[in-house]
Amino acid sequence: MKKFLTAAMLSLVFVLSVSAFAACGGNTTTTDSYSLYAPDGAPVLALADMWGEDFTYDNGSTADMTYTVTGEANVNALMLSGDADFIVAPINVGAQIHAGYKAGNAQYDYKLVNVTSWGVVYFTTNSDAYKAREEFEDTTDGAKEFLMQFDGTAISTIGLAAIPGKSVEYLFGEAGADVQLNGADATVIQQSYVKGDPMTAIFAQPAITGVQSQGSNVTVLASVSEVYKELTGKDFPMAGLFVRADILEKAPDLVDVIDERVSVSVEKFNTEIDTVADKAAGIEGFSLKAPVIKKAYDKLNVAYKDADASMSDVKTLLDNIGAACDDELFV
C-alpha cells in the first residue's frame, strides 16, 4: 500500500511539473498556415530554390506555407485585403500600402524584409536612329548624352505610373531631355517587336530575351539600372519581400528564418542556374521556360540585400519617383 501511494504521489508530481513547464511555454509548439505570393517573372526566380518549402522556427513551431504565382496587377489588392502574409512586391507598391496604413486608409501594414530584384528594365529599340550607352563617353556626362539623344521623341514604357515609367521620367529630367512617355502593356511592346513594327521602348527581361530568341530585331541600348546608378550613385531596387506587420509581431523568428532562406535561394539562382531554372519552369502558374531563364539570368539583376542594407537605396529611389517612405517601412 505504501509503495502504491508513493508511486501515485510521484506520478502526480510529474504531471504537475510537466503542466507547470508547459504553462511557462517551455515546450509548446504550433503549426500555423501562411501564404506567400510572388509576381510572375524575376520575383519568382529569386525564390525558386525555396519554392514549396515549409519552415521550422521558434523551438519547433512549423509554418505550413502556401506558395502562389500571381500577376503584378494583383499585388496591390492582395496587400490591401491582407490575403498575402508574405509577398514579393514592387518597392513603390509596398511603400504606398505602408503609407496608407499610417494615414488610416488601409487595414493592414506591411514591412520590407529584403530586396531581391535590382532592375530588369532596359532601353530597347528596333531603330538605327539611336546609339547604345557604350558608344558615349564612359562618364556621368556620357549617361546624360545617351539620354539626350531621345530629346523631342516619344517612347513607350511598361509601368508608366510604376517604377519603370517613373524612374525613366526622373532620368530624362536629370538629363534635361524632353521625352513623351506613353504607357504600353508588355505584350503590346513584345508583339510590335515580333511583327517588326517601329518600336522604341522601356522593356523588361526576360521578355527581351524571349523576343530575341524568336529571331526578332530588338536592340538593347542600355540597362536602366546602370544609367540610374551612374546618375545617382545608388543601386536600383525594384522589388523585395514584404511581410504583414502583425505576422512580424507574432512570429519574428519565422520572418528571420524565411529571410535567411531567401538569401540562400538567391545565391543558388546565381551559382546553380541550370538546376534552379529547371525547378522554376515546373512551378505551377509560372510562365517562363527553362531555356529562356538560363539565357537571361545574368541580365535579371537578382541579388539579395536585407532591409537594413537596402534602406538607403530604397529611400533614394522612392524620393526620386515622388513616393513616401519612412524608417518604419523596414523590418
Buried (B, 14 or more C-beta within 10 A) or exposed (E): EEEEEEEEEEEEEEEEEEEEEEEEEEEEEEEBEBBBBBBBBBBBBBBBBBBEBEBEBBEEBBBEBEBBBBEBEBBBEBBBEBBBBBBBBBBBBBBBBBBBBBEEEBEBBBBBBBBBBBBBBBBBBBEEEBEEBEEBEEEBEBBBBBBBBBEEBEBBBBBBEBBBBBBBBBBBEBBEBEBEBEBBEBEBBBBBBBEEEEBBBBBBBBBBBBBBBEEBEBBBBBBBBBBBBBBBEBBBBBBBBBBBBEBBEEBBEBBBBBBEBBBEBBBBBBEEBEEBBEBBBEBEEBBBBBEBBBBBBEBBBBBBBBBEEBBEBBBBBBEBBEBBBEEEBBB
